[in-house]
Amino acid sequence: MVGKKKKVGSVIRKKVVLKKAVSKKAVSKKVVKGKIDVSEIAKEVRAEQISSQRASFKNLASMKNKSSVKVKKDNRKYIMTGVPGFDELLDKGIPEGSAVLVAGGAGSGKTIFSLQTLVHQAEAGKKCLYMSFEEREERLIDHMNGFGWGADKLIKKGLLKIQRISPFEITRNVDALLAKEKGELLIDVDPVIIPSGFKPDFIALDSLTAIASAFTGKEDSYRIYIEQLFRFFEKIGATSFLITETEQIPKIFSTSGVEEFLADGVIVFYNLKHGNVRENAIEVLKLRGAAHQKKIVAMQITGEGIMVYPEQEVFSEID
């Protein structure tokens, strides 16, 4: 009789200890006809322990993530283009100092977009330089005045400069650049000449395609030149827009491919044909270090410049 009481007491003590480890609901599920399935309850205890431990780890990880977000502050500055509708495709804007490829076919709006951006920044007091390897200065100024942008006024204030350069003048510095690259030349050689006494905040170069034409049959020299060009813009701290000519629905966005690799951003212009009508579209294909919407949207070239419609997506004729 005494032995039986001891056995019952032992079972009761086990039950009390297990109840402390797991919920009453868990224990009750394992009590069948007055018998306790100790192994099953032990499994549940272990499962609850694991769950509790992992929950603590998740909370700690979450706190660390929140802490790291607070420590990692985005101290970069961002710029806006001022092109109606386009800036809505960007989260904060284009990181200041970025080199952005502006790619598209003939007549797709690349030059207008670049000029419009420079005018917007010049009106805000920034120094802007437009380097043309094709169009004459007078024609570009007339083009801007035709949109009512008041280019003459900005030029007189010293905020906007239009400079025309022959692409073949570039090749004169190539030998020196190659010698510098090999360590044979001790002095610095700039890939382009900035007007004396003018330190631009923004540069538009029109176009890389024209420069490439001066390097026909000298692909290696062109690649070295382009690398030096990107380094130069980075060194002077300018935000640059480099125009490059492509097909109307481009699949390759630069002459050699090295340009889009070196660029911080790529903006693509499309010129789509529907019967006898052409439709323009634009896309922010790449923007390193900045969030942006990933879609192709409609745009128009109006009497006041480019207008982008960020909510009107374009799908037709684009793979």
C-alpha positions as CSV (number, residue, x, y, z in Angstrom):
1,M,0.0,0.0,0.0
2,V,2.8,2.4,0.9
3,G,4.7,1.5,-2.3
4,K,1.5,2.3,-4.3
5,K,1.2,5.7,-2.6
6,K,4.8,6.5,-3.4
7,K,4.3,5.6,-7.1
8,V,1.1,7.9,-7.2
9,G,3.0,10.7,-5.5
10,S,5.9,10.4,-8.0
11,V,3.4,10.6,-10.9
12,I,1.8,13.7,-9.3
13,R,5.1,15.4,-8.8
14,K,6.1,14.7,-12.5
15,K,2.8,16.2,-13.6
16,V,3.3,19.4,-11.5
17,V,6.9,19.9,-12.9
18,L,5.7,19.3,-16.5
19,K,2.8,21.8,-16.0
20,K,5.3,24.4,-15.1
21,A,7.2,23.8,-18.4
22,V,4.2,23.7,-20.8
23,S,0.7,25.1,-20.9
24,K,-2.2,23.4,-19.3
25,K,-3.7,23.0,-22.7
26,A,-0.7,21.0,-23.9
27,V,-0.7,18.7,-20.9
28,S,-4.4,18.0,-21.1
29,K,-4.0,16.9,-24.7
30,K,-1.5,14.3,-23.5
31,V,-3.6,12.9,-20.6
32,V,-5.5,9.9,-21.9
33,K,-7.6,7.8,-19.4
34,G,-5.6,9.2,-16.4
35,K,-2.2,8.3,-18.0
36,I,0.4,10.9,-19.0
37,D,2.5,10.6,-22.2
38,V,5.7,12.1,-20.9
39,S,7.7,11.7,-24.2
40,E,5.1,13.7,-26.1
41,I,5.0,16.5,-23.5
42,A,8.8,16.6,-23.5
43,K,8.7,17.1,-27.3
44,E,6.3,20.0,-26.9
45,V,8.5,21.5,-24.1
46,R,11.5,21.4,-26.5
47,A,9.4,22.9,-29.3
48,E,8.3,25.8,-27.1
49,Q,11.9,26.4,-26.0
50,I,13.1,26.5,-29.6
51,S,10.3,28.8,-30.5
52,S,11.1,31.1,-27.6
53,Q,14.8,31.1,-28.4
54,R,14.2,31.9,-32.1
55,A,11.8,34.7,-31.2
56,S,14.4,36.3,-29.0
57,F,16.9,36.1,-31.8
58,K,14.5,37.6,-34.3
59,N,13.8,40.5,-31.9
60,L,17.5,41.0,-31.4
61,A,18.1,40.9,-35.2
62,S,15.2,43.3,-35.7
63,M,16.7,45.7,-33.1
64,K,20.1,45.5,-34.8
65,N,18.6,46.2,-38.2
66,K,16.8,49.2,-36.8
67,S,19.9,50.4,-35.1
68,S,22.0,50.0,-38.3
69,V,19.4,52.0,-40.3
70,K,19.7,54.8,-37.8
71,V,23.5,54.8,-37.9
72,K,23.6,54.6,-41.7
73,K,22.5,58.1,-42.7
74,D,22.2,59.0,-46.4
75,N,24.3,62.2,-46.5
76,R,24.3,62.3,-50.3
77,K,22.6,65.2,-52.1
78,Y,20.2,64.6,-55.0
79,I,19.3,66.7,-58.0
80,M,16.1,67.0,-60.0
81,T,16.0,67.5,-63.8
82,G,13.0,69.8,-63.8
83,V,11.5,67.9,-66.7
84,P,7.8,67.7,-65.9
85,G,6.7,64.2,-64.9
86,F,10.2,62.7,-65.2
87,D,11.3,63.4,-61.6
88,E,8.2,61.5,-60.4
89,L,10.0,58.3,-61.6
90,L,12.7,58.9,-59.1
91,D,12.5,58.3,-55.3
92,K,14.8,61.1,-54.2
93,G,16.4,62.2,-57.4
94,I,19.7,61.6,-59.2
95,P,22.7,61.4,-56.8
96,E,24.8,64.5,-57.1
97,G,28.0,63.8,-59.0
98,S,26.6,60.9,-61.0
99,A,27.5,60.1,-64.6
100,V,24.3,59.3,-66.5
101,L,24.1,57.9,-70.0
102,V,21.2,59.4,-72.0
103,A,20.6,56.8,-74.7
104,G,18.2,56.7,-77.7
105,G,17.6,56.9,-81.4
106,A,17.7,60.0,-83.6
107,G,14.9,62.5,-82.7
108,S,13.9,60.7,-79.6
109,G,14.5,63.7,-77.3
110,K,18.0,63.1,-75.8
111,T,19.4,66.6,-76.6
112,I,16.3,68.4,-75.5
113,F,16.2,66.4,-72.2
114,S,19.8,67.3,-71.5
115,L,19.5,71.0,-72.4
116,Q,16.2,71.2,-70.4
117,T,18.0,69.7,-67.3
118,L,20.9,72.1,-67.6
119,V,18.6,75.1,-68.0
120,H,16.7,74.1,-64.9
121,Q,19.9,73.8,-62.9
122,A,21.3,77.1,-64.3
123,E,18.1,78.9,-63.2
124,A,18.8,77.6,-59.7
125,G,22.2,79.2,-59.8
126,K,24.3,76.2,-60.8
127,K,27.1,76.5,-63.4
128,C,26.3,74.3,-66.4
129,L,28.3,73.4,-69.5
130,Y,27.0,71.9,-72.7
131,M,29.7,70.3,-74.8
132,S,28.6,69.6,-78.4
133,F,30.6,67.6,-80.9
134,E,28.0,68.1,-83.6
135,E,25.7,71.1,-83.4
136,R,26.9,74.7,-83.6
137,E,26.5,76.9,-80.5
138,E,24.2,79.3,-82.2
139,R,21.8,76.6,-83.3
140,L,21.6,75.1,-79.8
141,I,20.9,78.5,-78.3
142,D,18.2,79.2,-80.9
143,H,16.8,75.7,-80.1
144,M,16.6,76.6,-76.4
145,N,15.1,80.1,-77.0
146,G,12.5,78.4,-79.3
147,F,11.2,76.6,-76.2
148,G,11.1,79.9,-74.3
149,W,13.9,78.9,-71.9
150,G,15.8,82.2,-72.0
151,A,19.2,80.8,-72.8
152,D,20.7,84.2,-73.7
153,K,20.0,85.5,-70.2
154,L,21.6,82.5,-68.5
155,I,24.7,82.7,-70.7
156,K,25.1,86.4,-69.9
157,K,24.9,85.6,-66.2
158,G,27.8,83.1,-66.7
159,L,25.6,80.2,-65.5
160,L,25.4,78.4,-68.9
161,K,28.1,77.8,-71.5
162,I,27.7,76.2,-74.8
163,Q,31.0,74.8,-76.3
164,R,31.5,73.1,-79.6
165,I,34.4,70.8,-80.1
166,S,35.5,68.8,-83.1
167,P,35.7,65.1,-82.2
168,F,39.0,64.9,-84.0
169,E,40.5,67.4,-81.6
170,I,40.0,64.8,-79.0
171,T,42.4,62.4,-80.7
172,R,45.3,64.9,-80.3
173,N,45.3,64.1,-76.6
174,V,45.0,60.4,-77.0
175,D,48.7,59.7,-77.3
176,A,49.3,61.7,-74.2
177,L,46.5,59.9,-72.4
178,L,47.9,56.5,-73.4
179,A,51.4,57.5,-72.2
180,K,49.8,58.7,-68.9
181,E,48.0,55.4,-68.5
182,K,51.3,53.5,-69.0
183,G,53.0,55.7,-66.5
184,E,55.3,57.2,-69.1
185,L,53.9,60.8,-68.6
186,L,54.2,62.6,-65.3
187,I,51.8,65.5,-66.0
188,D,48.0,65.2,-65.9
189,V,46.2,65.3,-69.2
190,D,42.5,66.0,-69.3
191,P,40.3,64.2,-71.8
192,V,38.3,67.3,-72.5
193,I,39.1,71.0,-72.1
194,I,36.9,73.0,-69.7
195,P,36.6,76.7,-70.4
196,S,39.2,78.6,-68.4
197,G,37.9,79.9,-65.1
198,F,34.7,78.0,-65.3
199,K,34.1,75.1,-62.9
200,P,30.8,73.4,-64.0
201,D,28.4,71.7,-61.5
202,F,26.7,70.1,-64.5
203,I,28.0,68.9,-67.8
204,A,26.2,67.5,-70.8
205,L,28.3,65.9,-73.5
206,D,26.7,65.4,-77.0
207,S,27.7,62.8,-77.9
208,L,29.8,59.8,-77.1
209,T,28.9,58.4,-80.5
210,A,30.6,61.3,-82.2
211,I,33.7,60.8,-80.1
212,A,33.7,57.1,-81.0
213,S,33.7,58.0,-84.7
214,A,37.1,59.5,-84.2
215,F,38.5,56.2,-82.9
216,T,37.4,54.0,-85.8
217,G,39.7,51.0,-85.8
218,K,41.2,52.0,-82.4
219,E,38.8,50.4,-80.0
220,D,41.4,49.9,-77.3
221,S,42.3,53.6,-77.4
222,Y,38.6,54.5,-77.3
223,R,38.1,52.4,-74.2
224,I,41.0,54.0,-72.4
225,Y,39.8,57.4,-73.4
226,I,36.3,56.7,-72.0
227,E,37.7,55.5,-68.7
228,Q,39.7,58.7,-68.4
229,L,36.6,60.7,-69.3
230,F,34.5,59.2,-66.5
231,R,37.4,59.6,-64.0
232,F,37.8,63.3,-65.0
233,F,34.1,64.1,-64.4
234,E,34.3,62.3,-61.1
235,K,37.4,64.2,-60.1
236,I,35.9,67.6,-60.8
237,G,32.7,66.5,-59.0
238,A,30.3,67.4,-61.8
239,T,27.0,65.7,-62.5
240,S,27.3,64.6,-66.1
241,F,24.8,63.6,-68.8
242,L,26.5,61.7,-71.7
243,I,24.4,61.3,-74.8
244,T,24.8,58.2,-76.9
245,E,23.1,57.3,-80.2
246,T,21.3,53.9,-80.4
247,E,18.6,52.2,-82.4
248,Q,15.0,53.5,-82.0
249,I,14.3,50.5,-79.8
250,P,17.7,50.0,-78.2
251,K,19.0,46.7,-76.9
252,I,22.6,48.0,-76.6
253,F,23.0,51.4,-74.9
254,S,26.5,52.5,-75.8
255,T,29.1,52.1,-78.5
256,S,31.4,49.6,-76.7
257,G,29.5,48.5,-73.7
258,V,32.1,49.9,-71.3
259,E,30.2,53.2,-71.1
260,E,27.1,51.7,-69.5
261,F,29.3,49.7,-67.1
262,L,31.1,52.9,-65.9
263,A,28.0,55.0,-65.8
264,D,26.0,55.4,-62.6
265,G,22.8,55.7,-64.5
266,V,21.2,55.0,-67.8
267,I,18.1,56.9,-69.1
268,V,16.7,55.3,-72.3
269,F,14.5,57.1,-74.9
270,Y,12.3,55.1,-77.3
271,N,10.8,56.2,-80.6
272,L,8.0,53.8,-81.4
273,K,6.1,53.6,-84.7
274,H,2.4,52.8,-84.9
275,G,1.4,52.8,-88.6
276,N,2.3,56.4,-89.7
277,V,2.5,57.7,-86.2
278,R,5.5,57.7,-83.8
279,E,5.1,57.6,-80.1
280,N,7.9,58.6,-77.7
281,A,8.6,56.8,-74.4
282,I,11.3,57.0,-71.6
283,E,12.7,54.7,-69.0
284,V,15.1,54.9,-66.1
285,L,17.0,51.7,-66.8
286,K,19.6,52.1,-64.1
287,L,20.4,54.5,-61.3
288,R,23.2,53.3,-59.0
289,G,22.5,54.0,-55.3
290,A,19.1,55.5,-55.9
291,A,15.6,54.0,-56.0
292,H,13.4,54.6,-59.1
293,Q,10.4,53.2,-60.8
294,K,11.2,50.4,-63.2
295,K,8.8,51.0,-66.1
296,I,8.6,52.5,-69.6
297,V,6.3,55.5,-69.7
298,A,5.0,57.8,-72.4
299,M,6.5,61.2,-73.1
300,Q,6.0,64.0,-75.6
301,I,8.1,66.8,-77.1
302,T,6.0,69.9,-76.7
303,G,6.5,73.5,-77.6
304,E,7.9,74.0,-74.1
305,G,10.1,71.0,-74.0
306,I,9.8,67.4,-72.9
307,M,6.7,66.3,-70.9
308,V,6.7,62.8,-69.2
309,Y,3.5,61.0,-68.2
310,P,4.6,58.7,-65.3
311,E,1.3,56.9,-65.0
312,Q,1.0,56.0,-68.7
313,E,3.0,52.8,-69.2
314,V,4.0,51.8,-72.7
315,F,4.2,48.1,-73.6
316,S,3.8,47.8,-77.3
317,E,6.7,47.0,-79.6
318,I,9.1,46.7,-76.7
319,D,10.5,43.3,-75.8
